[in-house]
Amino acid sequence: SCQRAQQAQDTLPAEVTIDLQASTTQDATALTDLLQDVECIPLETSLPALLTRIVRIEPFEGDYYILDGEKKLILVFDKGGKFLRSLGAVGKGHGEYLSVADFAIDHERRRVAILGGMANLSQAYVYDLDGKFLFSKKLDESPLWSLAGGRNGFLATTNHFTYTEGENAFLFYYFDKDFNFLHKHTPVLPKQMHHLGIMAARLKTEQDRFVYSDTYTRQTYLLGDSGRIVQRLKYTMSNPMPYEAYDNFMKAQYEYSHIDEETVAGDRVVT
């Protein structure tokens, strides 16, 4: 408990309460009110370019970097949909991994970091944009499932799928550009949560901040580029799902209210 108190954030961030019970159909916002332009880019369909399970898409310098969870590789396409190359290497050798959880782009140093999955838990594999392996590093004993890159470093989260006590029981871990550990904060829930694919929120980088939507606690964390929380959005709704109910989500989804997905862009939040 002493360790958890020491690692907690020094000051409580500002909290904004959003009452979803007050929303009505008349208040609803149409998708066309949020998007200025919609474009469909047909991707190349050659064998190396085929996608099977998209985990994350990141645009960078006019190209699209797409992590394929089945191939365990990042496929890169240009703005016209032409396949350019793949990043990463599956295997047991130098610079290789057996599973992936997420990836992030270091915009300033122009390199890509792949976060290892179950078989390579909390291991970072760093490549340049051409796919040359640079280095790998063990990040922590706590299982980290999502990664986002910022101007000064990388933020990772356990998604509450972690140890539930002691020095590893935290939600956020922050590293510098070379993945040297800097700090961790925000205690996790008192119970290890299931890593459901449909409920696992992913860290996002939005402008000069990180955004994390915590499904289990109905909160959205806005973190600055130093990895510290600057604001929290707290949602209230009728009959909210308690975090314990997520153990049996397939049944509980019909009994409780919950948030499926959320996007933060500028000063607007879409749930």
N, C-alpha and C positions, 0 to 999 in steps of 0.2 A: 504493500500500500504506500510505503514511503517513496518507492521508485515511481509509482504511478503519479503521485502528487508532484514529484520533481519534474516529470516529463510533461505534465499538463501545461497548456498554454498559459502564459503569465497573466493575461487579462482576458476576461470574457468578451468575445466579439459582439457587436451590435446584432440584435435579433429583430427580424421583421416578420410579423405574423400575417399569413395569407389565409383568409377564411373561405375555403372552397364551398362551404354550406350556403354562403350568400350568393353564389353564382347561379344564374338561371339561363335558360336557353336564349333569352333575349340578350344576355351579356356575351354570348359565344362569339368568337372571332373566326372568320373564315380563313382558310389557308391562303387564299388569293389576297387577303389584306396584309399578309406577312411577307410574301415573296414578291420581289419586283420582277424577277425574270426566272423562267424555268427552261432548262436546256437538257436534252437527252443526248448522251454521247454513247454511240454503239461501240463496244470494245471489240478488239480483234479476237477471233475465235480459233486461232491456231492452237494446237495441242498444248504448247507451253504456256499459252495465255489464258486457258480455260480456268474459271473460278468455280470453286465448289462450296466453300462456306466463308463468307466475308465476316471478319472480326472487326476491322476498323479501316476507314478510308481517311487519308491525310493528303491534302494538296500542298505542293511545295515547288516553287519556281516554275509554275506552269504544267507540272506533271502531277499524276495521281499515284500515290503509294497505297496499295491495298494488301492488308494481311489476310491470307487465306489460312483458316484454321485447320483444314484437312491437309493441304500441301505443306503447311508449316513454313511458308515462305512469304516474302513481300514481293508482290508483282507490281511493276512500275509501267504505267501507260502515259503517253503524252496527251495533250489536250484534245487531240483528234481521235483518241482511242487506240492508237497504235501501241502494241506491246514493245517495250524497250529492253527490259532485263528483269531478272529476279535477284533478290537479296536474301542472304541467309544460307545455311547449309545444315541439312539433317544428317546426323550420324553421331559417332562417339569419338571422333578425332579432334585435332586442334581446331578451334573456332567453330565447332559443330555442336548441335544440341539435339535432343530427342523430342522435345515438345515446346510449344510457345503459348504464352498467355496474352501478350500485348506487344506494342512497339510504340516508339516515339521518335520524332525527328528533332535533332539539335540544329536549329536554323542558323545559329551563329557560327558553329564550327562545321556545318554542312556534313553531318554524319547521321547514321541511323542506329538506334539502340533497340534491340529485341529483348523482351523480358521472357525468360524461360518459364515453362509451365510445370506440370506435375513432376515430370522426370528431371527437371532442371530448376527446381523451385528457388525463386528469388535470386536468380543469376542473370546478369546483364551481359549481352553480347553486342559489341559495338563494331559497325562496319562503316566504310566511307560510302559515298553515293554510287560508286561503281561496283560495290559489292566486295571490296577487299576487306578481310577481317583485320581489325585493329587490336582489340583486346577484349577479355571477358573478366567479370568480377562478381564475386559472391556478395550480395547486398545485405542480407540479414537471415537469421534463423526463422523469423516469422514469415509465413507465406504471403507474398505480395502478388496481387492479381491484376493490377491495372497501373499504367504508367503514362505520364504526360511530361512533355518537355517545355521549359520556360526559358526566359532570357538569362537567368542566373543558375539554373540547375534543373533537376528532375524531381517530380513528386510522384510517389507511389502510394497505393492504398491496399489494405488487406481485405476490404469489403466485409469486415467482421468475420471473415472466414480465417480465423487465426487462433492462437492460444488465448485463453480467457483469463489469465492472471499473470502477474509478474511483469518483467521488463519487456515482454513481447506483446503485451495486450494493448496495442494502440492502432488507431485507424490510419494515420498519415505518417509517412516516412519521407524525409527530404534529403537529397543528395546534391553535391556540386556537379559540375560538368563532366568530371572524371569518375563519378559515382562514389566519391568519398562521402561517408555518412556525416550529416550535419545535425539533424535533430528529428525527433518524432513527438507526436502529440495527439490528443483527443482519445480518451479511453474507449475501447470497443464495448459492445454490449456484453452483459454478464453470461452470455451463452454463445457458443460458436455456431454461426449461421450456415445453412446449406448454400453451396455455390450454385444456385439455380441459374441456368443460362438466360432465362427470360427476366430474371430479377436483378442480375448482377450489373450494377451501374459502372460505367467507365469514366475515368477521369478525362476531362477535356481542357484544352487550352483555349481561352477566349480573350482576345486582346492581350493585355498584360496581366492576366490572372488565370488561376485554375478554377474549374467548376467541378464539384462532385455532388451528385444527387444520391442521397442516402435513402433508399426505398424503405428500409426497415424502420427508420425513425421519422420518416416524412419530413426530412430536412434537406435543404440545399446549402452546401458550404461554398462560399466564395473566398478563395485564398489568394493572397498577393504573390508576387514573383519571388518572395523569400520563403514561400511555403507556409506562411502563417495565415490563420483565418482572419478575414477582415469583416465578414458579414455572414449571417445565417438567415435563411428563409425557412420559417416553420409553418407547415400546412395543418389546418384543422379541417376535419370533414366528419360527416355523420358516420357513426359506427366504424371507426378506423380499425384496421387490422393490427392486432398486437404482434410484436415481432416473433413471439413463440408460435403463432399460427402459420408462419411461413414454412415450418417443418412439414406441413400437410397442405401446401399451397393449392394443389389441384382441387381440393375440397373447399378450402377457406376462401378462395377467390369469389365464391358464390354467396358467402355469408358476411363478408366484410368489405368495406371500402378501401381502396388502395390506389396508388399512383403507378401506372404502367411505365410511363416514359416522360422525360422532361428535357427541354432545351432552353438554355439561357443565351441570349444574344443582346449585347449592349445593356439597355435598361429594361428589356422585355423578357418575360418568362412564359414559355408555352408548356402546358402540362397536358 
